[in-house]
């Protein structure tokens, strides 16, 4: 999983759960989560509201 895919996976987790993906999760679990959460958010027209704070949290994680 490359950096862009991992960032998008973290963004989806943030939008659904309000937190980033735990460091201990294996790649297959993350891929399964991406598939499930993409379906969950697909028809949610207000999903973008849940992105608030993601960029800051993701930057802190990378530090």
KEDREN-415876 format. One line per 8 residues: number of its first residue (from 1); their letters; for each residue x, z, y of N, C-alpha, C. Coordinates in steps of 0.2 Angstrom, whole numbers. Layout:
KEDREN-415876
NUM> A> X:Z:Y:X:Z:Y:X:Z:Y  ...
***
This chain:
KEDREN-415876
1> XXXXXXXX> 4:0:-6:0:0:0:5:0:6  4:-5:10:8:-5:16:5:-1:22  9:0:27:8:4:33:1:2:36  -1:-4:37:-7:-6:40:-13:-4:36  -12:-5:29:-17:-3:24:-18:5:24  -13:8:25:-13:15:25:-17:18:31  -15:15:37:-18:17:43:-25:16:43  -28:10:40:-35:8:40:-38:13:35
9> XXXXXXXX> -35:15:30:-38:20:25:-39:26:28  -34:28:32:-34:35:36:-40:34:41  -41:29:44:-46:28:49:-53:29:46  -54:26:40:-60:26:37:-61:33:35  -56:37:32:-57:44:30:-59:48:37  -56:47:42:-57:50:48:-65:49:50  -67:43:50:-74:41:52:-79:45:48  -77:46:41:-82:49:37:-82:56:36
17> XXXXXXXX> -75:59:36:-74:66:34:-71:70:40  -69:66:45:-66:69:51:-59:72:50  -55:69:45:-49:72:43:-45:66:41  -38:67:40:-34:62:37:-33:62:30  -31:57:26:-30:58:19:-24:63:17  -26:67:13:-20:72:10:-14:68:8  -9:70:9:-2:67:7:-2:67:-1  -5:71:-4:-5:71:-12:-9:66:-15
25> XXXXXXXX> -13:63:-12:-18:58:-15:-14:52:-18  -15:50:-24:-12:44:-27:-15:38:-24  -11:32:-24:-13:26:-21:-20:24:-24  -21:24:-30:-28:22:-33:-34:26:-30  -33:32:-29:-38:36:-26:-40:34:-19  -34:32:-15:-35:30:-8:-39:23:-9  -37:18:-13:-40:12:-14:-48:13:-15  -49:17:-20:-56:18:-22:-60:21:-16
33> XXXXXXXX> -57:26:-12:-60:29:-6:-62:23:-1  -57:19:0:-58:13:5:-64:9:3  -64:7:-3:-70:3:-6:-77:7:-4  -77:13:-6:-83:17:-5:-85:18:2  -80:20:6:-81:22:13:-83:15:17  -80:10:15:-81:3:19:-89:2:18  -91:3:11:-98:1:10:-103:6:14  -101:12:14:-104:18:18:-105:16:25
41> XXXXXXXX> -100:14:28:-100:13:35:-102:6:37  -103:1:33:-104:-6:34:-110:-6:39  -116:-3:37:-122:-4:41:-123:2:46  -118:6:47:-119:11:52:-117:9:59  -121:7:63:-120:4:69:-116:9:74  -117:15:73:-114:20:77:-107:23:74  -105:20:69:-99:22:66:-93:23:71  -92:18:75:-87:18:80:-86:25:84
49> XXXXXXXX> -92:28:85:-91:35:88:-87:40:85  -87:39:78:-83:44:74:-75:43:74  -73:38:77:-66:36:78:-63:41:83  -66:44:87:-63:48:93:-58:53:90  -52:53:92:-47:58:90:-43:55:85  -45:49:82:-41:47:76:-34:45:78  -33:41:83:-26:39:85:-21:44:87  -24:50:90:-20:55:91:-18:59:85
57> XXXXXXX> -22:60:80:-21:63:74:-16:59:70  -17:53:70:-13:48:66:-6:48:68  -5:48:75:2:49:78:5:55:76  1:61:76:4:67:75:7:67:67  3:64:63:4:64:56:11:60:55  12:55:59:18:51:58:24:55:61  23:60:65:29:63:68:33:68:64
***
